Amino acid sequence: MAGCGSRLFFLTVCVATLLGANAEIKFTIPVGRFFTYELLRETFQNDFEPLSKLYDGRLYDDPMTFKCNQQSFPDLPEWLRFTQRHPLDNGFLYGTPTSPGKSIIEIFAINKRSYKTTKEILVIKITAEKLMPYQAEVFIKLREIEKVLPSSVQGEIKQDLQKLWDTENLEIVNITNALDRGGRVPLPLAGHFEGVYVKVGSEHYFSDCLLRVLTVQHQRQCSAGSKVKIPGGCNFCSIPSNCISWCRTQLFDLTKQEPEPPPPAVGSGILEDGGDFDPPESPPSRDFFPDYMVTVIVPLILAIVLCLMLAYIMFGRREGVVKRNARTNQIQLYHHQTIHENTEELRNMAGNRSVPPPLSTLPMFNSRTGDRGAPLQSDSPRIPLIMAQHDPYSDTLPRK
Ligand SMILES: *[C@@H]1O[C@H](CO)[C@@H](O)[C@H](O)[C@H]1NC(C)=O
C-alpha cells in the first residue's frame, strides 16, 4: 500500500513538473522600455478547473489573488511592480528594466473560492539597448494605473503622444502610479482619480508643441495657478480621459546631461601604518566647590528652613486647638453631671410615693397566675440559664 502510495506521489510530482515546465513563459525585452504582463484570470481559471466546462457544462469566474516574486527571492526585482485592484480584476506586472540580465518570476494564483493554487513561471531576458535620448513625462489626471496598463489603452495614449511629438518613432519608457510619487489617495467620488505619469522617449528632437512647455510664458501661467490654455493646435487627445496636464509635463534631454563624475579611486584596501596609539594626557584638575555649593548646600538649607516652618506650624500653632478641646470637655462633663443629678432626684421622688411598685419590677412573676416565684438561685450550677433549652413546650419561666 505504502509503496503504491509513494509511486503515485512520484507520478504526481512528475506530471506536476511537466505541467510546470509547460507553464513557463519567455520574454526578451530591451533595457529602458516599458514592459507589461497581464495576469489573465481566465487563463488561471482553466488551470484550476480544466474539465469543468466538459463535465459540468459550467464556467467559473472565481475571485483570485496573485503572489509574485523573483525565483528564490522573497520579492520582485527592483524594476518590476505588481498591481491588482480587485480579486475580480486581472493583475499586472509592469516596470522598466534598467540593466541587462535575466529574471525568473514565479506567479502563484490563489483561487478565493476553492483556495486551490496554481503556479506560472515567467522568464524575462533583458538585453542591452541604447536609451532614448529625448524623453518627456506627462501626467494623465483622469486615469488609474490599472486602467492604463492594458495594451489597448497604452496604444491609445501612445498614438496621442505620437501626434503631439509629431513622429512615429516613439516608445513608452515608464508608467507610474501617481501614488508612488507622492500623490494622494483621491476621495471615493466619481471624477476623482489617482492619476498616472507616462514617460515616453524618442530618437527625434522634441516637437514645437512640446517645446512650448519650456517657454517663460507657459511657466508663469502654471506657477500662477491660472487655467492654462492648451497651446493652439497642440490639443491631440482624442479620448478625454487620456488628456495630459500641461503644467506637469517635463522634458528630459539626455544628450545634454553632464557626464557622470568619475568613480572614486580604489585603494589597496589596507590602511597605512599610523604608529602607536598615544593616549591623551589626564585632563586638568577642576574646582568642584561651586558645584558642591549648588547641588548640596543650597538644597540642605532649603530643607532645614522647611523643617523649621513645619515644626512651627505643628507645635507652635496647635495650642489654641488644645485649649478649645479642653473647654468642650468641660461642657460635656457638666452636662453629664446634671443628667445624673436629675435621675437621682426622680428616683427619690418615686421611692417616696405610697403606691405599691408595679409587679413587673418584682424579681420573679408569673403573668397568668400572679404567683411570685421563688427567687432564682442563679449561681447554682444545676439550673441552666435558659430553661427553654431543656423543654421547648414549657414556659420560659422556671417550674416548681
Ligand atoms: C520608472 O518609474 C519608477 C517610479 O517613479 C522609478 O522608480 C523608476 O526608476 C523609473 N524607471 C525608469 C527607467 O525611469
The ligand as an SDF file (V2000), in Angstrom:
LIG
                    3D

 14 14  0  0  0  0  0  0  0  0999 V2000
   10.0210   54.3220  -13.5710 C   0  0  0  0  0  0  0  0  0  0  0  0
    9.2750   54.9800  -12.5130 O   0  0  0  0  0  0  0  0  0  0  0  0
    9.5490   54.4940  -11.2340 C   0  0  0  0  0  0  0  0  0  0  0  0
    8.6480   55.2010  -10.2700 C   0  0  0  0  0  0  0  0  0  0  0  0
    8.7740   56.5740  -10.3340 O   0  0  0  0  0  0  0  0  0  0  0  0
   11.0130   54.7070  -10.9070 C   0  0  0  0  0  0  0  0  0  0  0  0
   11.2780   54.1640   -9.6470 O   0  0  0  0  0  0  0  0  0  0  0  0
   11.8720   54.0300  -11.9460 C   0  0  0  0  0  0  0  0  0  0  0  0
   13.2190   54.3220  -11.6760 O   0  0  0  0  0  0  0  0  0  0  0  0
   11.5060   54.5390  -13.3200 C   0  0  0  0  0  0  0  0  0  0  0  0
   12.2790   53.8040  -14.3030 N   0  0  0  0  0  0  0  0  0  0  0  0
   12.8970   54.4020  -15.2860 C   0  0  0  0  0  0  0  0  0  0  0  0
   13.6870   53.5340  -16.1710 C   0  0  0  0  0  0  0  0  0  0  0  0
   12.8440   55.6060  -15.4720 O   0  0  0  0  0  0  0  0  0  0  0  0
  1  2  1  0
  1 10  1  0
  2  3  1  0
  3  4  1  0
  3  6  1  0
  4  5  1  0
  6  7  1  0
  6  8  1  0
  8  9  1  0
  8 10  1  0
 10 11  1  0
 11 12  1  0
 12 13  1  0
 12 14  2  0
M  END
$$$$
